[in-house]
Amino acid sequence: MKRILILGAGTAGTMAANKLRPRLDDSWEITIVDQNTDHYYQPGFLFIPFGTYTPDEVVKPKIDFIPQGVNMILAEIDLIEAEENRVKLVDGTTLTYDFLIIASGAQVRPDETPGLKSDEYGRTVHDFYTFEGAKNLAKALRTWEGGRLVVNIIEMPIKCPVAPLEFSFLADSHFIERDMRDDVEIVYVTPLDGAFTKPVASRHLGNLLEEKNISLEADFYLERVDTDEKKLISYDEREVEYDMLVTIPLNMGAEFIQRSGLGNEMNYVPVDNGNFLSKDFDNVFALGDAADLPTSKAGSVAHFAMEVFTENFLRYIEGLPMLEEFDGHANCFIESGHGKGLLIDFNYDTQPLPGKYPLPGIGPFSLLKETEINHWGKMMFKWVYWNMLIKGKEMPLPHEMLMAGKISDGES
């Protein structure tokens, strides 16, 4: 009996189980380990503060998505002993494997930023990157009377890099609908050099913040938060005051990755960018947010990557060379408020470009352009996620990024 052990039953881990189980015979045992019973549709956290989604729309039992023939263990992981091909659980259980798939995701770590995790967290300081944080923020926004709303990214990489920008746009729309926009100042604070950092995207979308009266504080590297004085302080001693802070805390990989000596300084596993094989162990792979890849930590990346991983893995376990190379393909709908949205499509080598997606010249989605159909594409994805993507079903989209339908940089 050959054993595949998957650590994490989030998006990437669950997809891996669903993709591999039908393709392997009974001589292969697949086990998936996770300490939590609930599976969250994390893109939905963005909408909870504004009442677009209710909390129960973004959570379902994880066991509902684990295929028959896959063992699921609910337990906390303590340590990976990769040299011995085994994993220790906190309860003392030891699991052995022939192949290990690390899909333990990324978690927010407000405790890593001085002053952030204080008694004000959940009162004047909020996040929407956690289920509880999004629910608390929804309550706070219902009674907030206005002031200075600061949306702050502490450091990259983060899950869904466009989500903070989406929150700012949706906040603008929300306060207009509540007839209190004049009572709110929205400030977008980022360590990057702009809201849109790629040249073509910046040229097409760079005026959106100004149009929506959202101030930009760029190149802001947060050193500490003073919750008593309600201000952010950067390493170069710049200060940004707030009345309500919506923070995107530091995102880091699982702590057991650090304890196991398998991660970088952010607890992400260094892997080959094209096939996700560990750089240190030839029977260990890392998928989704757990992998140290130079692309977005987003659900679309996990989906496109999984198509490459599955075929490669099936060859690899037979001793054959892996043939396909993941190109870093990602696409992201960006809510821009007032029932409209944007869409970007890019990979390791090609920045977001204008055009149509997925059908060249037809769409129906427009790239780098605000449209209502882009908004509905974002809203429809929840159904796609629960009913197709997480279950490992085939999607009618190529995993590699295609240039057909896009306008090149020189033409844009």
Secondary structure, 3 states (H helix, E strand, C coil): CEEEEEECCCHHHHHHHHHHHHHCCCCEEEEEEECCCEEECHHHHHHHHHCCCCHHHCEEEHHHHCCCCEEEEECCEEEEEHHHCEEEECCCCEEECCEEEECCCEEECHHHCCCCCCCCECCCEECCCCHHHHHHHHHHHHHCCCEEEEEEECCCCCECCCHHHHHHHHHHHHHHHCCCHHHEEEEEECCCCCCCCCHHHHHHHCCHHHHCCEEEECCCCEEEEECCCCEEEECCCCEEECCEEEEECCEEECHHHHHCCCCCCCCCEEECCCCCEECCCCCEEECHHHEECCCCECHHHHHHHHHHHHHHHHHHCCCCCCCCCCCCCEEEEEEEECCEEEEEEECCCCCCCCEEEEECCCEEEEECCCEHHHHHHHHHHHHHHHHHHCCCCCCCCCCCCCCCCECCCCCC
